[in-house]
Amino acid sequence: LKYNLPYSQFLRAKRLCSESEDYNLQVKNMCKKFFARGYSQDCIDKCMAKARNKPREVLLSANKRIPDKDRVICTLDFTPFSKDIVKILKENWHIVQNLKHFENKSILIAYKRTKNLKDLLVSSSFDKTI
């Protein structure tokens, strides 16, 4: 988790800088700033090396998204048991795919907030006849 920010910023610099000299200058500047923010030199070096290994052409290409018609969106209430439900769904998805409407479709898990005590006690509608 601590590697995500430096890595993503090094990738961003690589995507935006068309000249290698500009990229190297930006990376040096970012390294100083990350070090001043408390990131270890080892962490910065690992992220920089990982970003340098990615070709710029790959970073500039658009990400391929799965069309919504090729996936099933499963909306669940977010509860402490949500992880267990998702695990069961993913382990048994191959069984669901045998049904006609779900052939060759992937699953997308979406969460919605459950009602809390305030939602249950306070009415959102009010009387306008005062």
C-alpha positions as CSV (number, residue, x, y, z in Angstrom):
1,L,0.0,0.0,0.0
2,K,2.8,2.4,0.8
3,Y,4.2,1.8,-2.7
4,N,1.1,2.8,-4.6
5,L,1.5,6.6,-4.6
6,P,5.1,6.8,-5.7
7,Y,4.6,4.1,-8.3
8,S,1.5,5.8,-9.8
9,Q,3.2,9.2,-9.8
10,F,6.2,7.8,-11.6
11,L,3.9,6.2,-14.2
12,R,2.1,9.5,-14.6
13,A,5.4,11.3,-15.2
14,K,6.4,8.6,-17.8
15,R,3.0,9.0,-19.6
16,L,3.2,12.8,-19.6
17,C,6.9,13.3,-20.5
18,S,7.7,12.7,-24.2
19,E,11.4,13.3,-23.8
20,S,13.6,11.1,-21.6
21,E,15.5,14.1,-20.3
22,D,12.2,15.7,-19.1
23,Y,11.2,12.4,-17.5
24,N,14.5,12.0,-15.6
25,L,14.3,15.6,-14.4
26,Q,10.7,15.0,-13.1
27,V,11.7,11.7,-11.4
28,K,14.6,13.4,-9.6
29,N,12.3,16.1,-8.4
30,M,9.7,13.6,-7.3
31,C,12.3,11.4,-5.5
32,K,13.3,14.4,-3.4
33,K,9.7,15.2,-2.5
34,F,8.9,11.6,-1.6
35,F,12.0,11.4,0.6
36,A,11.0,14.7,2.3
37,R,7.6,13.2,2.9
38,G,9.1,10.2,4.8
39,Y,9.2,7.5,2.1
40,S,12.3,5.3,2.4
41,Q,14.9,5.4,-0.3
42,D,14.4,1.7,-0.8
43,C,10.7,2.2,-1.5
44,I,11.3,5.1,-3.9
45,D,14.0,3.1,-5.8
46,K,11.7,0.0,-6.1
47,C,8.8,2.1,-7.4
48,M,11.1,4.0,-9.8
49,A,12.6,0.8,-11.2
50,K,9.2,-0.8,-11.6
51,A,7.9,2.3,-13.5
52,R,11.0,2.5,-15.7
53,N,10.3,-1.1,-16.9
54,K,6.9,-0.3,-18.3
55,P,7.0,0.9,-21.9
56,R,5.5,4.3,-22.5
57,E,3.4,2.9,-25.4
58,V,1.6,0.6,-23.0
59,L,0.9,3.5,-20.7
60,L,-0.5,5.6,-23.5
61,S,-2.9,2.9,-24.8
62,A,-6.5,3.0,-23.7
63,N,-7.5,0.4,-21.1
64,K,-10.0,-2.2,-22.4
65,R,-13.2,-2.3,-20.4
66,I,-15.6,-5.1,-20.2
67,P,-18.9,-4.0,-21.7
68,D,-21.8,-4.0,-19.2
69,K,-23.8,-6.4,-21.4
70,D,-21.0,-9.0,-20.8
71,R,-21.2,-9.0,-17.0
72,V,-23.8,-9.4,-14.3
73,I,-23.9,-6.7,-11.7
74,C,-24.7,-8.2,-8.3
75,T,-25.7,-5.5,-5.7
76,L,-25.3,-6.4,-2.1
77,D,-25.8,-4.6,1.2
78,F,-22.5,-3.9,2.8
79,T,-22.4,-6.0,6.0
80,P,-19.8,-7.9,8.0
81,F,-20.8,-11.0,6.0
82,S,-20.3,-9.5,2.6
83,K,-16.9,-11.0,2.1
84,D,-18.3,-14.5,2.7
85,I,-21.1,-14.0,0.3
86,V,-18.7,-12.7,-2.4
87,K,-16.4,-15.6,-1.8
88,I,-19.3,-18.1,-2.3
89,L,-20.5,-16.3,-5.4
90,K,-17.1,-16.3,-7.0
91,E,-16.4,-20.0,-6.1
92,N,-19.7,-21.1,-7.6
93,W,-20.0,-18.7,-10.5
94,H,-19.2,-21.6,-12.9
95,I,-22.5,-23.2,-11.9
96,V,-24.5,-20.1,-12.6
97,Q,-22.8,-19.7,-16.0
98,N,-24.5,-22.9,-17.1
99,L,-27.8,-21.1,-17.1
100,K,-28.9,-19.7,-20.4
101,H,-29.0,-16.0,-19.5
102,F,-25.6,-16.1,-17.8
103,E,-23.5,-17.9,-20.4
104,N,-20.0,-16.3,-21.0
105,K,-20.7,-13.5,-18.5
106,S,-18.5,-12.3,-15.7
107,I,-19.7,-11.0,-12.3
108,L,-19.3,-7.5,-10.9
109,I,-19.9,-7.1,-7.2
110,A,-21.4,-3.7,-6.1
111,Y,-22.2,-2.7,-2.6
112,K,-24.8,-0.3,-1.3
113,R,-25.0,1.2,2.1
114,T,-27.4,-0.4,4.5
115,K,-29.8,1.7,6.5
116,N,-28.4,2.9,9.8
117,L,-30.2,3.8,13.0
118,K,-30.6,7.5,11.9
119,D,-32.2,6.4,8.6
120,L,-34.6,4.2,10.5
121,L,-35.6,6.8,13.1
122,V,-35.7,10.0,11.1
123,S,-38.3,10.5,8.4
124,S,-37.0,12.4,5.3
125,S,-40.5,13.6,4.4
126,F,-42.0,16.7,6.1
127,D,-45.5,18.2,6.2
128,K,-45.9,21.3,4.1
129,T,-49.3,22.3,5.5
130,I,-48.1,24.6,8.2
